[in-house]
Amino acid sequence: MSNIEKNSASMEDYLEIIYEYTRENKEFKSVNIAKKLNISRASVSEALKKLSDQGYITYEKYKRISLTEQGCKIAETVYFKHCTLCKFFEKFLNLSHDEAEINACRIEHVITDNAFFKINDLIKNI
């Protein structure tokens, strides 16, 4: 797992959201993150400052947020796990897309590498 307080699923969620927006070349602000996570803008600002202080993002108020190399590595890993788990839940367990998303979001932070790689291998072989 990452250095982010070994841990903080919410911090990994922030990195994943930033990654998704930048991957799609979408212009976004902290308000977009607040809406997506259904939390206050003040909470988002506090978390972004913390991520910046820890070296995971570059962030200044009213400027574009971007991932550092270290932040990008973590975000890519979380995003990959999320997509893989969603696919697993939809294809193998026949869950709806919405239910697959909910479960993937919860599990991506706590699944062991061994369990994840076995799921990934299973999906690759279909």
Summary of the structure (lengths in Angstrom):
residues: 126
radius of gyration: 15.1
end to end distance: 27.7
largest distance: 45.9
contacts: 347
relative contact order: 0.13
helix: 65%
strand: 3%
